[in-house]
Amino acid sequence: MYRLIIGFFGLCADVFFKRHHLGGPPVPETGPIVVVANHPNGVSDPLMVTRTTKRPLRFLAKSPLFKTPVLGWFLRQVRALPVYRRQDGGDTSGNTAMFQAVSDALGAGEAICLFPEGISHAEPSLAPLRTGAARMVLQAEAQHGFRLGVRVVPVGLTFRDRQLFGSDVATETGEPITATDLEDAFARDPREAARTLTERIDASLRAVTLNLERWEDLPLMQVAAAISRASSTPTEDDSDGADNSMAADLASRTRAVAEATRELELVDPDRVGRLRRRVNRFIDRLDQAGVSVERLERGYTPSKVARFTLRNLAAIVFGLPLALLGVALYAVPYLLTNPVASLGKPDAVMLASAKLMTGILLFTIWQIGWTIAALVWAEPVWPALALLWVVGPLAGIYAARYRRRRSAAAREVRSWFAYAGGSGTKVIGRLIAERDAIAAELSHAQALLAAQAEGQVSA
C-alpha cells in the first residue's frame, strides 16, 4: 500500500514541480536510518523526500492530521507515527510511545523521516532545530548498546517558486552522520549529548540548503553564482547530464555566494549594497536582451541551429497532437485548481500544498466524470475507457512537459535573435563585459574576506 500511495502522490508532485536532484551520496538502501530535511513547503516536502530514495520511509506527523478523515487514513496506510504537541492541544505523554516506536523501527532496520525544524515555514533559512531527532537516535542507540549504527541522512529542499505550477525544486543529499561516538557523553548527560548531535544535524542540513536573509535575494544569488561559473568554466553542452552537473555546481556556488554575502555584509555593508544594485541592473539588462548568463557565450553555429530547428519542428508535428489531447481532456480541472485552492485562504506555507491536493481531487473527480460519460454514451465502451485511463493521463502529463519545453525553446529563440545582427552582437558584448566586471568584483570581495579571516587567525 505504501508504494501505491506514495508512488501516486509522488508522481502528482513531479507533475506540479520540475524536480532536479543535484546529487550527493545515495540514501543507504539497508540498515537503520533517520532522514532529516528542511521544511519550506508543507505537504509537498515529504513527497519530495520520497523521490530521493527507493526505501519506504516512516514519517512523523503531528497528531491532529491523523484525525482528518481522508488524510488520516493515508497516514495510517503508510505507517506514519503521530507526534503530540502542546500547541495542538494533544497529550504529550503519548510521545513516550512514539519514541519507543521509533526505537523499535530503527532496531528492525527501518527508515524514519522527520523534519527537525518542527514546523513548515516560509523563511528562506533554517529555523532553529529541535532536539527530537537527536533524542530519537540516541535513545535507539542506547537501547542497543550504541552498536545499532543509525545513520542520519540530510536532505535539502530548495524551491525556486513554491507556489507556481511547473516551478523548479532541487533536492540534494548530504553525507550521513552517526552518533556511535556519543556513548560516553550520553551516559554523562543525555541532554548535552542531544544538543551535540543536533548541532551536527544542523551543520549537515545547512550544507545542502540555501540559507538566505530574505527570499528576494534568491535570484540575486543565483545570478551571481552563474556569473562566477560562466566566467570561469563556460559550457556549450546541451545534454541532460551536463544540465544536471551544471545545476549541482550552480547550487554549490549559490550557497558559497550566499555565505560570502552574509560574512561581507557584517564587515562592509556598503560594498554589498553596491553589488546588489549592480547585479540587479545586470539582471534587468539580461531580461531586456532576452538572454541568460549561461547563454552569453553560447555560440550559435549553423549545425546547432539546424539541430534545434529540426528537433522543435518534430515536436510540433508529432508531439502537438498528443499535447492538445491532454489539454482537451484536462483543461477544466487545470484552470479550476488555483481559484478553488484559494477559497480556503491558505497561508504562504500551505498554498502550494493546497494547490497540489486540490488539483489531485479535481483531476480525480474529472476523470471519474469522463468515465461515467464513456459508460453511458460511448459505443463501444472499452476503447473509450482505454483512451481515458491509459492514453489520457499520459497525454495530460505530456502536455504539462510539452508546455515547459516549448517555453524553453521560445526563450532560446529570443536568445538567438539577440545575437542576430550587429546591434545584437554589441549588446551581447557589453553584457559579457559587465558580467566579467561583476565576476572580478565578486572575486575581489572574496579575497578581502579571505585576507580578513587570515588576519583574525594570525591574531
C-alpha positions in Angstrom: 0.0 0.0 0.0 2.9 2.4 0.8 4.4 2.1 -2.7 0.9 2.6 -4.3 0.1 5.7 -2.3 3.5 7.3 -2.3 4.0 6.4 -5.9 0.8 8.1 -6.9 1.2 11.3 -4.9 4.9 11.5 -5.8 4.0 11.3 -9.5 1.5 14.1 -8.9 4.2 16.2 -7.2 6.5 15.6 -10.1 3.9 16.9 -12.5 3.3 20.0 -10.3 7.1 20.7 -9.8 10.0 20.3 -12.1 12.4 18.3 -9.9 16.1 18.2 -10.1 18.3 16.0 -8.0 21.6 17.8 -7.5 23.4 14.8 -6.3 25.2 13.8 -3.1 25.7 10.4 -1.6 22.8 8.0 -2.2 20.5 7.3 0.7 21.6 4.0 2.3 19.5 1.1 1.0 19.9 -1.0 4.1 20.2 -0.5 7.8 18.5 1.9 10.2 18.5 5.5 9.0 16.8 8.7 10.0 16.3 11.1 7.1 16.1 14.7 8.1 15.0 17.5 5.8 14.2 21.2 5.9 10.5 22.0 5.7 9.7 25.0 3.4 6.6 23.8 1.6 4.1 21.9 3.7 2.8 18.6 2.4 4.9 18.8 -0.7 8.1 18.3 1.3 7.5 14.7 2.4 6.7 13.8 -1.2 9.9 15.4 -2.5 11.9 13.5 0.1 10.4 10.2 -1.0 11.7 10.8 -4.5 15.3 10.8 -3.3 15.2 7.1 -2.1 13.6 3.8 -3.1 13.3 2.8 0.5 9.9 3.0 2.3 10.1 5.9 4.8 8.0 6.1 8.0 7.1 9.7 8.6 6.4 11.5 11.8 3.3 13.7 11.5 1.5 15.9 14.0 -1.3 14.0 15.7 -4.3 16.2 14.6 -3.6 15.1 11.0 -4.5 11.5 11.9 -8.0 12.7 12.8 -8.6 14.1 9.4 -11.0 11.7 7.6 -9.0 11.2 4.3 -5.5 12.3 5.2 -5.6 10.3 8.5 -6.4 7.1 6.5 -3.5 7.7 4.2 -1.1 8.4 7.1 -2.1 5.1 8.7 -1.7 3.2 5.5 1.9 4.4 5.1 2.6 3.6 8.8 3.3 7.2 9.8 3.8 7.9 13.5 1.9 10.6 15.4 3.7 13.3 17.3 1.8 15.0 20.1 2.4 18.7 20.6 1.2 21.1 23.2 0.2 23.7 20.6 -2.1 21.2 19.0 -3.8 20.5 22.3 -2.6 17.0 22.5 -1.5 14.9 25.4 2.3 14.9 25.1 2.6 11.8 27.2 1.8 9.9 24.0 5.2 10.8 22.8 6.7 8.2 25.1 5.1 5.5 23.0 6.1 7.3 19.8 9.8 7.4 20.8 9.7 3.7 21.6 8.0 3.0 18.3 10.8 4.9 16.5 13.4 2.9 18.5 11.7 -0.4 17.6 11.6 0.6 13.9 15.3 1.6 13.9 16.1 -1.6 15.7 14.4 -3.5 12.9 16.5 -1.7 10.3 13.7 0.6 9.1 14.0 4.2 7.7 12.4 7.1 9.6 11.9 10.5 8.1 11.2 13.7 10.1 11.6 17.5 9.8 13.7 18.7 12.8 12.6 22.3 12.4 9.3 21.1 13.8 7.1 23.3 11.6 6.8 24.2 7.9 7.7 27.8 7.5 8.1 30.5 4.8 11.5 31.8 6.0 14.4 31.4 3.5 16.8 29.9 6.1 16.7 27.0 8.5 14.7 27.6 11.7 16.4 26.5 14.9 16.3 22.7 15.1 14.6 20.9 17.8 16.3 18.1 19.6 13.7 15.5 18.9 15.6 13.8 16.0 18.8 13.6 18.1 17.0 12.2 21.1 15.3 9.5 19.0 18.6 8.4 17.5 20.4 8.4 20.9 17.5 6.5 22.6 17.6 3.9 19.9 21.4 3.6 20.1 21.3 3.4 23.9 18.7 0.5 23.8 21.1 -1.4 21.6 24.4 -0.6 23.4 25.4 2.0 20.9 26.0 -0.8 18.3 23.0 -0.1 16.2 24.8 2.2 13.8 21.9 4.5 13.0 22.8 6.9 10.2 21.3 10.4 10.0 20.9 11.4 6.3 20.3 15.1 5.5 18.1 16.0 2.5 18.0 19.6 1.3 14.9 21.0 -0.5 15.1 24.3 -2.4 12.1 25.6 -4.3 12.5 28.4 -6.9 8.9 29.5 -6.6 7.0 27.3 -4.2 3.5 28.3 -5.3 4.0 28.2 -9.1 2.9 25.2 -11.2 5.9 23.9 -13.1 8.5 25.7 -10.9 11.8 24.1 -10.2 12.6 22.3 -7.0 16.1 20.9 -6.2 16.8 18.0 -3.9 20.3 17.2 -2.6 21.6 14.6 -0.1 24.4 15.0 2.3 26.9 12.8 4.0 25.3 10.6 6.6 26.3 11.3 10.2 26.3 8.9 13.2 26.1 9.1 17.0 28.1 6.0 18.0 30.9 8.2 19.4 28.5 9.8 21.8 28.0 6.8 24.1 30.1 8.2 26.9 28.6 11.7 26.5 25.1 10.2 26.6 25.9 8.3 29.8 27.1 11.5 31.5 24.4 13.9 30.3 21.7 12.8 27.8 20.6 16.4 27.2 24.1 17.6 26.3 24.6 14.6 24.0 21.3 15.5 22.3 22.5 19.1 21.8 25.8 17.9 20.3 24.0 15.7 17.8 21.5 18.4 17.0 24.4 20.7 16.2 25.8 18.1 13.8 22.4 17.7 12.2 22.1 21.5 11.8 25.5 21.7 10.1 24.7 18.8 7.8 21.4 20.4 6.7 23.0 23.8 6.1 25.5 22.1 3.8 22.6 21.0 1.5 20.3 24.0 1.7 20.3 27.7 0.9 20.2 29.9 3.9 19.3 33.4 2.8 18.4 36.5 4.8 15.3 37.0 2.6 13.7 35.3 -0.4 14.2 38.3 -2.6 17.9 37.5 -2.6 17.5 34.1 -4.2 17.5 35.3 -7.9 20.3 37.7 -7.0 22.5 34.9 -5.5 21.7 32.6 -8.4 22.7 35.1 -11.0 25.9 36.0 -9.0 26.7 32.3 -8.8 26.0 31.9 -12.5 28.3 34.8 -13.3 31.1 33.2 -11.2 30.6 29.9 -13.0 30.2 31.2 -16.5 33.2 33.5 -16.3 35.4 30.6 -15.1 34.0 27.4 -16.8 31.8 28.3 -19.8 30.0 25.3 -21.3 28.1 24.6 -24.5 27.0 21.1 -23.7 23.2 20.7 -24.0 23.0 17.1 -22.7 20.8 16.2 -19.7 23.9 15.0 -17.9 25.6 18.4 -18.4 22.5 20.2 -17.3 22.4 18.2 -14.0 26.1 18.7 -13.5 25.7 22.4 -14.1 22.7 22.6 -11.7 24.7 20.8 -9.0 27.7 23.2 -9.5 25.4 26.2 -9.5 23.7 25.1 -6.3 27.1 24.8 -4.6 28.2 28.2 -5.9 24.9 29.8 -4.9 25.5 28.5 -1.3 29.0 29.9 -1.4 27.9 33.3 -2.6 25.1 33.4 0.0 27.6 32.6 2.8 30.1 35.1 1.5 27.4 37.8 1.2 26.4 37.3 4.9 30.0 37.5 6.0 30.8 40.5 3.9 27.7 42.3 5.0 28.9 42.2 8.5 32.2 44.0 7.7 31.3 46.1 4.6 27.6 46.5 4.1 28.1 49.4 1.7 30.0 47.1 -0.7 27.3 44.5 -0.5 24.7 47.2 -1.3 26.6 48.3 -4.3 27.0 44.7 -5.5 23.3 44.1 -5.1 22.4 47.1 -7.1 24.9 46.3 -9.8 23.7 42.7 -10.1 20.1 43.8 -10.2 20.8 46.2 -13.0 22.6 43.4 -14.9 19.6 41.1 -14.4 17.3 43.8 -15.9 19.6 44.2 -18.9 19.7 40.4 -19.4 15.8 40.4 -19.4 15.7 43.2 -21.9 18.1 41.3 -24.2 16.2 38.0 -23.7 19.3 36.0 -22.7 20.6 34.4 -19.5 24.1 34.4 -18.0 24.7 30.8 -19.2 23.8 31.8 -22.8 26.0 34.8 -23.2 28.8 32.9 -24.9 26.8 30.0 -26.2 27.9 30.4 -29.8 25.1 29.6 -32.4 26.8 27.5 -35.1 24.8 26.6 -38.2 24.8 22.9 -37.1 23.4 23.7 -33.7 20.7 26.0 -35.1 19.8 23.2 -37.6 19.5 20.6 -34.9 17.4 22.9 -32.7 15.1 23.7 -35.6 14.6 20.1 -36.6 14.1 18.9 -33.0 11.4 21.5 -32.3 9.7 21.1 -35.7 9.4 17.4 -34.9 8.0 18.2 -31.5 5.4 20.4 -33.1 4.4 17.9 -35.8 4.4 14.7 -33.7 4.0 16.0 -30.2 1.5 18.8 -30.6 -1.5 16.4 -31.3 -0.8 14.4 -28.1 -0.4 17.7 -26.1 -3.6 19.1 -27.5 -5.4 15.9 -26.4 -4.1 16.3 -22.9 -5.3 19.9 -22.9 -8.8 19.0 -24.3 -9.2 16.3 -21.6 -7.9 18.2 -18.6 -8.1 22.0 -19.3 -11.1 22.4 -17.0 -9.6 21.0 -13.7 -6.3 22.7 -14.5 -8.0 26.1 -14.8 -10.1 25.5 -11.7 -7.3 24.4 -9.4 -5.9 27.8 -8.4 -9.2 29.5 -7.7 -10.6 26.5 -5.8 -7.4 26.2 -3.8 -7.6 29.9 -2.9 -11.1 29.6 -1.4 -9.7 28.3 1.9 -7.3 31.3 2.0 -4.2 29.1 2.8 -1.1 31.0 4.0 2.1 31.2 2.0 3.5 28.0 3.5 0.4 25.9 2.7 -0.6 27.4 -0.6 1.4 25.1 -2.8 0.2 22.1 -0.8 -3.4 23.3 -1.2 -3.0 23.7 -4.9 -1.4 20.2 -5.2 -4.1 18.5 -3.1 -6.9 20.5 -4.8 -5.5 19.5 -8.2 -5.4 15.9 -7.3 -9.0 16.0 -6.1 -10.3 17.9 -9.1 -8.5 15.8 -11.6 -9.8 12.6 -9.9 -13.4 13.9 -10.0 -12.9 14.9 -13.6 -11.5 11.5 -14.6 -14.4 9.8 -12.9 -16.9 12.1 -14.7 -15.3 11.3 -18.1 -15.5 7.6 -17.2 -19.2 7.8 -16.3 -19.8 9.7 -19.6 -18.0 6.9 -21.5 -20.0 4.2 -19.8 -23.3 6.0 -20.7 -22.7 7.3 -24.2 -19.6 5.6 -25.7 -20.1 2.8 -28.1 -18.1 0.6 -27.9 -17.2 1.3 -24.3 -13.8 -0.4 -23.9 -11.9 1.7 -26.4 -13.2 4.9 -24.8 -12.1 3.6 -21.3 -8.7 2.7 -22.6 -8.3 6.2 -24.0 -9.3 7.7 -20.7 -7.3 5.6 -18.4 -4.2 4.9 -20.5 -3.7 7.5 -23.2 -5.5 10.3 -21.3 -3.2 10.5 -18.2 -0.1 10.1 -20.4 -1.4 12.9 -22.7 -2.0 15.2 -19.7 1.4 14.7 -18.2 3.0 15.1 -21.6 1.0 18.3 -22.2 2.5 19.8 -19.0 6.0 18.9 -20.0 5.4 20.0 -23.6 4.4 23.4 -22.4 7.6 23.7 -20.3 9.9 22.6 -23.2 8.2 24.8 -25.7 8.6 27.7 -23.3 12.3 26.9 -23.0 12.5 26.7 -26.8 10.9 30.1 -27.1 13.5 31.6 -24.7 16.2 30.0 -26.8 14.8 31.6 -30.0 14.7 35.0 -28.3 18.3 34.4 -27.3 19.3 33.6 -30.9 17.6 36.8 -32.1 19.6 38.7 -29.5 22.8 37.5 -31.3 21.5 38.2 -34.8 22.8 41.4 -36.5 25.4 43.9 -35.5 23.3 45.6 -32.8 22.6 42.3 -31.1 26.3 41.4 -31.1 27.2 44.7 -29.5 24.5 44.2 -26.8 25.9 40.8 -26.0 29.5 42.1 -26.0 28.5 44.8 -23.4 26.7 42.2 -21.3 29.8 39.9 -21.3 32.0 42.8 -20.3 29.6 43.7 -17.5 29.5 40.0 -16.4 33.3 39.8 -16.3 33.4 43.1 -14.3 31.0 41.8 -11.7 32.9 38.5 -11.5 36.1 40.4 -10.9 34.3 42.4 -8.1 33.0 39.2 -6.6 36.5 37.7 -6.6 37.9 40.9 -5.0 35.3 40.7 -2.3 36.1 37.1 -1.6 39.8 37.9 -1.4 39.0 40.6 1.1 37.1 38.1 3.2 39.9 35.6 3.0 42.5 38.2 4.0 40.4 39.3 6.9 39.9 35.7 8.0 43.7 35.0 7.7 44.4 38.2 9.8 42.0 37.0 12.5 43.6 33.6 12.6 47.1 35.1 12.8 46.0 37.5 15.5 
